[in-house]
Amino acid sequence: MPRIEDVWLIIGLLCVAGIVDTIYVLRFTFVPKADVDPEAACRIDDPGHCQTLFQSETAKLVGNIPNSALGFVFYGVVGISGFAYVLGTALPIWWIVLLIAAALGAVAMSVYLFHHLVFVRKTTCVPCFIGQGINVLILVLLGFQVWRYFTILSQQRSLLGQ
């Protein structure tokens, strides 16, 4: 079984990948279609594809904040937490529960956006799918960490006869 520190490191590295993905998406969110190089677009066969997606009504599910900006904050907070643990900072269980709640929100948004992309718009978006996959992996790994925490706690209590 992997060490707890190793799982936190993986979570941190996933967050770095998520930040890179959101930076890529953010450039399409704020730049007018005419100012983006078609060769750098998500789909070469449809140069306006990314700009159309990232400037659509589903690109801002929470108020007027771009989803990618929310992702940037999410990945930043979770990633810093992961690297902090690896460097020796203890994370209280309430903080991990908050991280899981944020990850649940990210996965709920991911499921909605995946459905909208695939079944409503009938299109693909590689950076979208990458972010959605990262969100699911982070949630699974955070859940694994909580499970390990309570397993260790239970073992300690049984050793103490409680």
Backbone torsions as a table, in degrees:
resi	resn	phi	psi	omega
1	MET	NA	135.4	-178.7
2	PRO	-66.1	150.2	177.3
3	ARG	-67.9	153.4	179.9
4	ILE	-58.6	-40.2	-179.7
5	GLU	-62.1	-38.0	-179.9
6	ASP	-65.1	-39.8	179.4
7	VAL	-66.4	-41.4	177.1
8	TRP	-63.6	-36.3	176.8
9	LEU	-63.9	-43.1	177.7
10	ILE	-62.0	-42.3	177.6
11	ILE	-60.5	-45.5	178.8
12	GLY	-60.5	-42.9	179.3
13	LEU	-67.7	-37.0	174.5
14	LEU	-61.4	-38.2	178.8
15	CYS	-66.4	-37.0	175.7
16	VAL	-61.7	-44.7	177.3
17	ALA	-61.6	-39.6	178.2
18	GLY	-63.9	-39.2	178.1
19	ILE	-65.3	-42.8	177.0
20	VAL	-60.5	-43.4	178.6
21	ASP	-61.9	-43.6	-178.4
22	THR	-70.1	-32.6	175.7
23	ILE	-63.5	-41.6	177.3
24	TYR	-60.5	-44.7	-178.5
25	VAL	-68.8	-40.5	-178.0
26	LEU	-60.1	-31.2	-179.5
27	ARG	-66.0	-29.8	177.3
28	PHE	-82.6	-20.7	-177.3
29	THR	-70.9	-38.7	-172.4
30	PHE	-107.2	-11.9	-176.4
31	VAL	-93.8	130.7	177.0
32	PRO	-58.9	147.0	-176.8
33	LYS	-51.1	-41.0	-175.8
34	ALA	-67.3	-20.7	-176.0
35	ASP	-94.0	2.9	-177.9
36	VAL	-105.3	132.7	178.9
37	ASP	-66.5	121.1	-178.3
38	PRO	-58.7	-29.5	-179.8
39	GLU	-67.4	-21.5	-178.9
40	ALA	-94.8	1.9	-178.0
41	ALA	-73.1	166.4	-177.4
42	CYS	-63.1	-43.4	-178.6
43	ARG	-123.6	118.0	-178.0
44	ILE	-63.1	-32.1	-178.4
45	ASP	-73.5	-11.3	178.9
46	ASP	-143.5	84.4	-173.5
47	PRO	-57.0	-28.6	-179.1
48	GLY	-87.5	3.7	-173.7
49	HIS	-57.3	-54.0	-177.1
50	CYS	-63.2	-46.2	-178.9
51	GLN	-61.5	-39.7	179.0
52	THR	-62.2	-45.3	-179.5
53	LEU	-66.7	-47.4	-172.0
54	PHE	-81.7	-1.4	174.4
55	GLN	-119.4	17.2	-179.6
56	SER	-89.4	177.5	-178.6
57	GLU	-65.5	-26.4	-179.9
58	THR	-87.2	-1.2	179.0
59	ALA	-77.9	-10.5	179.0
60	LYS	-137.2	84.1	-177.5
61	LEU	-80.2	-24.1	-178.3
62	VAL	-114.9	99.5	180.0
63	GLY	61.9	-134.6	-179.3
64	ASN	-108.2	24.2	-177.9
65	ILE	-97.7	124.7	177.6
66	PRO	-59.4	139.5	178.1
67	ASN	-54.4	-38.4	-178.7
68	SER	-65.4	-32.8	176.5
69	ALA	-68.0	-40.2	175.2
70	LEU	-61.5	-42.0	177.9
71	GLY	-61.6	-40.4	178.6
72	PHE	-59.0	-46.0	178.6
73	VAL	-66.0	-45.8	179.4
74	PHE	-56.9	-52.6	-179.1
75	TYR	-63.3	-35.7	178.8
76	GLY	-63.7	-48.8	-177.9
77	VAL	-66.2	-47.3	-179.0
78	VAL	-66.4	-41.7	-179.6
79	GLY	-64.4	-44.5	177.5
80	ILE	-61.8	-40.1	177.7
81	SER	-61.3	-44.2	-179.7
82	GLY	-63.0	-47.8	179.9
83	PHE	-67.9	-33.9	177.4
84	ALA	-62.2	-41.5	178.7
85	TYR	-63.5	-44.2	-179.8
86	VAL	-60.3	-34.5	-179.3
87	LEU	-84.4	3.2	172.8
88	GLY	109.2	3.6	178.4
89	THR	-85.1	125.2	177.8
90	ALA	-74.0	134.7	177.0
91	LEU	-103.8	120.8	178.8
92	PRO	-66.3	152.4	-176.4
93	ILE	-60.6	-33.9	179.3
94	TRP	-63.5	-33.7	178.5
95	TRP	-69.6	-40.5	178.2
96	ILE	-64.6	-38.5	176.7
97	VAL	-62.5	-40.6	176.0
98	LEU	-62.9	-40.3	177.5
99	LEU	-63.0	-39.9	178.1
100	ILE	-66.1	-39.8	178.0
101	ALA	-61.8	-42.4	177.4
102	ALA	-64.4	-40.8	179.0
103	ALA	-66.1	-36.6	175.4
104	LEU	-62.4	-41.8	176.2
105	GLY	-62.5	-42.7	179.2
106	ALA	-63.3	-41.2	179.6
107	VAL	-69.9	-38.4	176.9
108	ALA	-60.5	-44.3	176.4
109	MET	-63.5	-39.6	180.0
110	SER	-61.9	-43.3	179.3
111	VAL	-63.2	-45.2	178.9
112	TYR	-61.0	-47.1	-177.9
113	LEU	-68.2	-36.8	176.1
114	PHE	-61.2	-47.2	178.7
115	HIS	-59.1	-45.0	-179.1
116	HIS	-63.1	-42.3	179.7
117	LEU	-65.1	-52.2	-170.6
118	VAL	-79.0	-41.7	-172.0
119	PHE	-101.3	-26.2	179.8
120	VAL	-95.3	-55.6	-179.5
121	ARG	-81.4	-17.5	-178.6
122	LYS	52.2	53.4	-179.0
123	THR	-141.6	177.1	176.2
124	THR	-122.6	158.7	178.4
125	CYS	-152.4	98.9	-175.5
126	VAL	-57.6	-48.7	179.4
127	PRO	-63.3	-31.4	176.4
128	CYS	-64.3	-47.5	-178.5
129	PHE	-64.5	-36.0	177.8
130	ILE	-62.5	-49.4	178.9
131	GLY	-61.2	-40.8	179.9
132	GLN	-65.0	-40.6	177.4
133	GLY	-65.1	-41.5	177.7
134	ILE	-61.4	-42.7	179.3
135	ASN	-59.0	-44.3	179.8
136	VAL	-64.2	-45.2	179.9
137	LEU	-61.6	-41.3	178.6
138	ILE	-62.3	-44.1	179.2
139	LEU	-61.2	-45.2	-179.7
140	VAL	-61.7	-44.8	-178.8
141	LEU	-68.6	-37.6	175.0
142	LEU	-64.5	-41.9	176.6
143	GLY	-60.9	-40.5	177.1
144	PHE	-61.8	-39.7	179.5
145	GLN	-64.3	-42.5	178.6
146	VAL	-64.9	-43.8	177.1
147	TRP	-57.9	-44.8	179.3
148	ARG	-63.8	-40.3	179.5
149	TYR	-58.4	-49.2	-178.2
150	PHE	-71.7	-29.5	175.4
151	THR	-66.0	-45.4	178.7
152	ILE	-64.1	-44.0	178.5
153	LEU	-59.7	-42.9	179.3
154	SER	-64.5	-41.6	178.2
155	GLN	-64.2	-40.1	178.4
156	GLN	-65.1	-41.1	178.6
157	ARG	-65.5	-39.3	-179.5
158	SER	-68.8	-32.6	176.8
159	LEU	-68.3	-32.0	179.4
160	LEU	-84.9	-5.2	178.9
161	GLY	77.8	25.5	-179.2
162	GLN	-94.7	NA	NA
